Each structure stands twice: as C-alpha cells, then as structure tokens.
C-alpha cells in the first residue's frame, strides 16, 4: 500500500517495503525534515509562550502545570508502547499494522474514560477544583492519540516525514492562534488547555487527510504478537521515563501550590524546548535507521558515533548558552515578573545537555530490539530522579532542580556504558565523539560571559542574546568546517561529477 504525496503529484514509496539501498540519503532527508518539523513547532511554541507569559500570571501557569504531569504519564503509556514497537520493526505488512491500530484505538478510548472518571481525584490531590476541570477537558487527548499513533509510527518507520511536517505546521499555527485569542479574551489557564487539545486534534486531522494509510482487515499473526510483547517493555519504559521527569512538578504543586509551581514550570518549559527541538526529531530518524544496520556491526558503530558527535556538537553549546544567559532568556521570553525562574533555569540547563547525549543510548538499544534493557535502565533512572526530587523538595523549586541535576550527573556515564554493552561500540568511542561538543560548549559559555559582563552589560536582553547568537554561530560554523569541511568538499565534487 503506497502513500500519496502532499502535492498530489508523485506517490511516495510504500510504508511497508523498506530497504537499505539509499539509507544515507533517506536518513539525511528525514533528519532534515524532522528538524524542520520540530523547528516549526518550536517557533510557534516560542511565540505563544512569549505572548501568554505576559497575558497570564505565574499562578495560572501553575494551575495548568498541576495537571500536565498526569496527562503525560497516561499519554506515554496510552498506546501500550506499540508506537515504539512499530518504529523498530523491520518486517511488517498492512494487516499487522491494522491489528495494532485497533488495539491502539481501543486503548485510547479506555484511557480517556478512565482519566475522565479520575479527574476529581486530581483536584482533591492538590486541593484545587480548577485542576479537576482541566483534567476533565484534557481526557480528550487520549482519544486523539488512539486514532493517530499508528499512522505516525508508520511514517517515522519509513522515514516519510513530509506529511508530519505539513501536519505540524498547521497544528502549531492553529493551536497557538487559538490560545492567544482566548488569553486576550481573559480565559486564563483555559488558553493553555485549549492549545494542548487543539494541537493534536488538528495534527490528527491533517495526518488522516493525507491518505497515507487506512486500516483494513487485521492480521493477528506472530508479528502482531511480537509487537505486543515489545510494546509491553516500551510502555514500561515510557511510564518510567515520564514518571521520572514529571514527579518534580507533581511534588512542587502538592507541597507549595500553583504560585511556586508556575515559575518552575516556565523554567522547565524553556529548558525542554531546545531538547524537544533536537532530540525528538533526531530520535525518530535514528531508531529506524540504526535498526536497518542491526546485522552490520561496523556500519552500526560508524553511524552511531557520527550521530552522537553531530548531535552533541549542536546541542551542548545551546544548553551552555541557556545556562550562562538564563537571566536574559527569562527576561526576554517571559518578562521581569518571572524572575524566580532564573535560578531554576541555571540548574536545568546542564540537565538538558546530559539528557540529550544519554538519549542516544536509548535509541541504540531500541534499534537493536532491546526494549527490555531500555525498560530496566529506565527503572533505575526514575528511582534516582525521584530520590533527588525528594531531597531537594524542602528547598522549593530550586532545590528540586538541583536534585535533578545531581541525579543526571551520577547516572550519565553508567547509563551510557550500559547502553553500549551488547554492541561493537566502546564507551571510549562515545566519549571521544562528544569531545568537540564539550569544547564548543565551553567556548560558547566563555563568549556568552564576555558579552554579558564586559562588552554589553547595560544593553537590552534581546540585543545581548542576538550578539551572543552571532558570535557563537561564527564559532560553530568554523568548528563544523574544521571537522566536516573535507567531507563536504568531496560530496560537492561528486555532485558536480554526477551532473
């Protein structure tokens, strides 16, 4: 079964017949489209955040943030882990995909009803009835996810990101416009809830409208049963991962209420935006790409180390700047009334760098069909994260952020070593691949500090951040040319010969 193109001119290749013949081209193209997709979403999220942070109070952000951890926990287990299982599956036919679709749809309906029934308990947990109202509305998210999860997984598995790019563009624009319009009319935290619902709804409609795949008669064979088995571990991993990363907000909201949770949630949002921009699209491409190299150890090692090197080269300087310039970032994106978020963002910045590098280990294990090992390590990381949150909780949002940072530092090297254990890749290979990123991050921090303290200490935040972006951009371009210049020249020469 094929898939139509967005322009309606040329059909895209089948979602089910995969090969490694043009893997480099398909992976590069998919990676570019994936980053563009997240970049579009990042742009609209940033614009909406800048506007909403000035129209809403920190307490209103805090009320919405009380509910989102519970939504994220259920959303990540709502597909029973079948999305991740489909992505790494090397052999699949339409009937097997249809069977997974109907299971996923039924799970979405069940989770939506369960979350709706339990929403009063969330309000009672926080002692705030507004949280129960938001939870009731957000139960619709599980229905939407149940109807779209398999489509998205199939498109990612086949590295067909054109449709996802188109869908995300429409969804981000419409949901951001709706949220801002409601905030201007005084809807308060309901503006945030509306964006959370409208974005996946429009995304789902766009994906279905593309006609890329329609479920048919299900086939309940060995492959389907295998997907369900792998899905169990993927679901467990997702539950552990989200629980470990959302318990901090639950604890702060329970202990201190929405006034303390608001600044923490904003700092967390600012720290997670670049992580979502980089890690999610890259991971969606890396897992299906490396899964095709499962039986080629040398190429697997080469591809993984190159991916790790390129990803950290981009990500580490971003988080270094976020940490060094936390005051200007908060002032520019949210305004002076969010000053309490600055100290929290300083602590969360390094967490982003550590997590984005550690995520490559999870992708590697998933691509090798080791979902059980991913789940085991997720259990360990979640336990350590939660201990860090509890230790820091008496000191408020800053204490929780400090506990989160310490936990990530302690887990980083052991986690990477665990992920590489059953592969041809050594820990030293991975650490060596990250050296350019670490060096560029240190240089970026030095440049940022020099601009902030010596060159433009009294200038507006926007001007100082722009100057830092230009300076680090030049430094990044010089580093990339030094590392990849020869390969780029070879590729250009080949292109000229081909012409």
Long-range contacts (C-beta under 8 A, 24 or more apart in sequence): 1-94, 1-213, 3-155, 3-158, 3-160, 3-163, 3-210, 3-211, 3-212, 3-213, 4-210, 4-211, 4-212, 5-162, 6-162, 6-163, 6-166, 6-210, 12-160, 12-162, 12-212, 13-158, 13-160, 14-158, 15-154, 15-155, 15-157, 15-158, 15-160, 15-212, 15-213, 16-92, 16-93, 16-94, 16-97, 16-158, 18-90, 18-157, 18-158, 18-292, 20-292, 20-293, 23-289, 23-292, 23-293, 26-159, 27-159, 27-285, 27-289, 29-159, 29-161, 30-159, 30-160, 30-161, 30-284, 30-285, 30-289, 31-281, 31-282, 31-285, 33-161, 33-162, 33-164, 33-165, 34-161, 34-164, 34-280, 34-281, 34-282, 34-284, 34-285, 35-277, 35-278, 35-281, 35-282, 36-165, 37-161, 37-164, 37-165, 37-168, 37-169, 37-281, 38-168, 38-276, 38-277, 38-278, 38-280, 38-281, 39-277, 40-165, 40-168, 40-169, 40-172, 41-168, 41-172, 41-276, 41-277, 42-273, 42-274, 42-276, 42-277, 43-172, 44-172, 44-173, 44-175, 44-176, 45-172, 45-176, 45-273, 46-273, 46-333, 47-176, 48-176, 48-179, 48-180, 48-195, 49-269, 49-333, 49-334, 50-332, 50-333, 50-334, 51-180, 51-183, 52-179, 52-180, 52-183, 52-191, 52-192, 53-266, 53-333, 53-334, 53-335, 53-338, 54-334, 54-335, 55-180, 55-183, 55-184, 55-191, 56-183, 56-188, 56-189, 56-191, 56-192, 57-262, 58-258, 58-259, 58-262, 58-263, 58-266, 58-337, 58-338, 58-340, 59-258, 59-259, 59-262, 60-188, 60-189, 60-192, 60-258, 60-262, 61-189, 61-192, 61-258, 61-261, 61-262, 61-265, 61-266, 62-253, 62-257, 62-258, 62-259, 62-260, 62-261, 62-262, 62-265, 63-128, 63-130, 63-131, 63-134, 63-189, 63-258, 64-134, 64-189, 64-192, 64-193, 64-265, 65-249, 65-253, 65-258, 65-261, 65-262, 65-264, 65-265, 66-122, 66-126, 66-128, 66-131, 66-134, 66-249, 66-250, 66-253, 66-258, 66-261, 67-122, 67-131, 67-134, 67-135, 67-138, 68-196, 68-246, 68-249, 69-242, 69-246, 69-247, 69-249, 69-250, 70-115, 70-122, 70-135, 70-246, 70-250, 71-115, 71-135, 71-138, 71-141, 71-196, 72-242, 72-246, 73-239, 73-242, 73-243, 73-246, 74-111, 74-114, 74-115, 74-142, 75-141, 75-142, 75-145, 75-242, 76-238, 76-239, 76-241, 76-242, 77-235, 77-238, 77-239, 78-107, 78-108, 78-111, 78-142, 78-145, 78-146, 78-149, 79-104, 79-107, 79-108, 79-145, 79-146, 79-149, 79-231, 79-235, 80-104, 80-107, 80-228, 80-231, 80-232, 80-235, 81-230, 81-231, 81-232, 81-233, 81-234, 81-235, 81-236, 81-237, 81-238, 81-371, 82-149, 82-150, 82-153, 82-227, 82-228, 82-231, 82-234, 83-149, 83-150, 83-152, 83-153, 83-234, 84-153, 84-230, 84-231, 84-234, 84-237, 84-238, 84-287, 84-366, 84-371, 85-227, 85-228, 85-230, 85-231, 85-234, 85-371, 86-150, 86-153, 86-154, 86-157, 86-227, 87-153, 87-156, 87-157, 87-284, 87-287, 87-288, 87-291, 87-366, 88-157, 88-230, 88-287, 88-288, 88-291, 88-366, 88-367, 88-369, 88-371, 89-157, 89-223, 89-227, 89-230, 90-291, 90-292, 90-294, 91-223, 92-157, 92-223, 93-219, 93-223, 94-213, 94-216, 95-216, 95-217, 95-218, 95-219, 95-221, 96-218, 96-219, 96-221, 96-223, 96-224, 96-227, 97-150, 97-154, 97-213, 97-215, 98-215, 98-216, 98-217, 98-218, 98-219, 99-218, 99-219, 99-220, 99-224, 100-150, 100-224, 100-227, 101-150, 101-215, 101-218, 102-215, 102-218, 103-228, 104-146, 104-149, 104-150, 105-146, 105-147, 106-146, 107-146, 108-142, 108-143, 108-144, 108-145, 108-146, 108-147, 108-149, 109-142, 109-143, 109-146, 111-142, 111-146, 112-139, 112-140, 112-141, 112-142, 112-143, 112-146, 113-139, 115-139, 115-142, 125-254, 126-253, 126-254, 126-257, 128-257, 128-258, 130-189, 134-189, 134-190, 134-193, 137-193, 137-197, 138-193, 138-196, 138-197, 140-197, 140-201, 141-196, 141-197, 141-200, 144-197, 144-200, 144-201, 144-204, 145-200, 147-204, 147-208, 148-200, 148-203, 148-204, 148-207, 148-208, 150-215, 151-207, 151-208, 151-212, 151-213, 152-207, 154-212, 154-213, 155-207, 155-212, 156-284, 156-285, 156-288, 157-288, 158-288, 159-285, 159-288, 159-289, 160-212, 161-284, 161-285, 163-206, 163-207, 163-210, 163-212, 164-207, 166-206, 166-210, 167-202, 167-203, 167-206, 167-207, 167-210, 168-203, 170-202, 170-203, 170-206, 171-198, 171-199, 171-200, 171-201, 171-202, 171-203, 171-206, 172-199, 174-198, 174-199, 174-202, 175-199, 175-202, 230-369, 230-371, 233-371, 233-372, 233-374, 233-375, 234-366, 234-371, 234-374, 234-375, 236-375, 236-378, 236-379, 237-362, 237-371, 237-374, 237-375, 237-378, 240-375, 240-378, 240-379, 240-381, 240-382, 241-378, 241-381, 241-382, 243-382, 243-386, 244-378, 244-381, 244-382, 244-385, 244-386, 245-385, 247-385, 247-386, 247-389, 248-385, 248-389, 248-400, 248-401, 248-404, 251-389, 251-390, 251-393, 251-400, 252-393, 252-396, 252-397, 252-400, 255-393, 256-396, 256-397, 260-396, 260-397, 261-397, 263-338, 263-340, 263-341, 263-344, 263-397, 264-341, 264-344, 264-397, 264-400, 264-401, 266-330, 266-334, 266-338, 266-341, 267-330, 267-341, 267-342, 267-344, 267-345, 267-348, 267-397, 267-401, 268-344, 268-348, 270-322, 270-329, 270-330, 270-333, 270-341, 270-345, 271-322, 271-345, 271-348, 271-349, 271-351, 271-352, 272-352, 274-315, 274-318, 274-319, 274-322, 274-352, 275-315, 275-352, 275-355, 275-356, 278-311, 278-314, 278-315, 278-318, 278-356, 279-311, 279-315, 279-355, 279-356, 279-359, 282-307, 282-311, 283-359, 283-362, 283-363, 286-360, 286-363, 286-367, 287-363, 287-366, 287-367, 288-367, 289-367, 290-363, 290-364, 290-367, 290-368, 291-366, 291-367, 291-368, 291-369, 293-367, 294-367, 294-368, 294-369, 297-423, 297-424, 298-424, 300-423, 300-424, 300-425, 301-423, 301-424, 301-425, 301-429, 304-360, 304-364, 304-423, 304-425, 304-430, 305-425, 305-429, 305-430, 305-432, 305-433, 306-433, 307-360, 308-357, 308-360, 308-430, 308-433, 308-434, 309-433, 309-434, 309-436, 309-437, 309-483, 311-356, 311-357, 311-360, 311-437, 312-353, 312-356, 312-357, 312-433, 312-434, 312-436, 312-437, 312-438, 313-436, 313-437, 313-440, 313-476, 313-479, 313-480, 313-483, 314-437, 314-476, 315-352, 315-353, 315-356, 315-357, 315-437, 316-353, 316-434, 316-437, 316-438, 316-440, 316-441, 317-437, 317-440, 317-441, 317-443, 317-444, 317-472, 317-476, 318-352, 319-349, 319-350, 319-352, 319-353, 319-356, 319-441, 320-349, 320-353, 320-441, 320-442, 320-444, 320-445, 320-448, 321-444, 321-445, 321-448, 321-468, 321-469, 321-472, 322-349, 322-352, 323-349, 323-350, 323-445, 324-444, 324-445, 324-448, 324-449, 324-452, 325-448, 325-452, 325-464, 325-465, 325-468, 327-461, 328-452, 328-461, 328-464, 328-465, 329-461, 329-465, 331-461, 332-461, 332-462, 332-465, 340-397, 343-398, 343-401, 344-397, 344-398, 344-401, 347-398, 347-401, 347-402, 347-404, 347-405, 348-401, 348-404, 348-405, 350-405, 350-408, 350-409, 351-401, 351-404, 351-405, 351-408, 353-441, 354-408, 354-409, 354-412, 355-408, 357-412, 357-416, 357-434, 357-437, 358-408, 358-411, 358-412, 358-415, 358-416, 360-419, 361-415, 361-416, 361-418, 361-419, 361-420, 362-419, 364-419, 364-420, 364-423, 364-425, 365-419, 368-422, 368-423, 370-422, 373-418, 373-419, 373-422, 377-415, 377-418, 377-419, 380-411, 381-407, 381-411, 381-415, 384-410, 384-411, 436-479, 436-483, 440-475, 440-476, 440-479, 443-475, 444-472, 444-475, 447-471, 447-472, 447-475, 448-472
